[in-house]
Every structure is written in C-alpha cells, then in structure tokens.
Amino acid sequence: MSTEKEHLAAVIALMGGATQKAYSLGDLEALKATGLPLSYNEVHVMERLADGPRRTARPSQTQQWRILVRSVAQGFANAQEMRRRASLLHEAKLTVSSQTYYVERSVSDDPIAPDDGWWSGTSEFTY
C-alpha cells in the first residue's frame, strides 16, 4: 500500500516540480525564508473514500486519491496560467509504487479570486 508522501511526490514530479512551480506545502514553507515565487501551484494529495460499494473484505486494500491544487499568483492572468498548467493533470497517467492511475478533473473548482493581495483558486482531481 502506498503513502500520501509517495503520491504527493509523484504528482509534483508529473507537474514538473519546481521548474513548473509546483510545490508541496512543506516546500513552500521552506521558500518563505528566501521569498515565494510570484506565481505557483500548491499541491496537496490525500487518500479518499472509495466510490460505490466496498468490493473487498478489507477496505484499506482499495485506495483512491484526491489532489487539490491551489493556483496562486500576484496577478490574475498569472493565476489563470498556473491553473492552466494544473489542468494538464486531467487524464494524465500517474505511476506510484508500480501501480498506474489515471487522473480525472473534478467539476468543483473554485474561481480565481482575490486572496490577501494575491489571486488564487483551487482545482480538484481524483484517481
């Protein structure tokens, strides 16, 4: 069974990591000392409950995951660009611990809106 940490690392790698400004919350905390980028995607991955009826006697054997990507920038257009980059996760093939997953985009994205002097919006993906 794989861990959240393994899935988070795989998602960030798939998004291009620091070269495409995709970071975990821990990475962003470390960047605060030297200054945050002017635009970035903050990535969170968490296990979610399986859809539909349980198919195994041990529910822990069937893992499903949720990705939240918060697109952040000092300007509205840059936040939209970060969201466009995050949207490339849709239908992406993700491999974690020799298991392959296909990422789907949710319909419950938050709009890009003002956020303490910045602009941000959250997108959700599942697999």
C-alpha positions, 0 to 999 in steps of 0.5 A: 500500500502506498503513502500520501508522501509517495503520491504527493511526490509523484504528482509534483514530479508529473507537474514538473516540480519546481521548474513548473512551480509546483510545490508541496506545502512543506516546500513552500514553507521552506521558500518563505525564508528566501521569498515565494515565487510570484506565481505557483501551484500548491499541491496537496494529495490525500487518500479518499473514500472509495466510490460505490460499494466496498468490493473487498473484505478489507477496505484499506486494500482499495485506495483512491486519491484526491489532489487539490491544487491551489493556483496562486499568483500576484496577478490574475492572468498569472493565476489563470496560467498556473491553473492552466498548467494544473489542468494538464493533470486531467487524464494524465497517467500517474505511476506510484509504487508500480501501480498506474492511475489515471487522473480525472478533473473534478467539476468543483473548482473554485474561481480565481479570486482575490486572496490577501493581495494575491489571486488564487483558486483551487482545482480538484482531481481524483484517481 
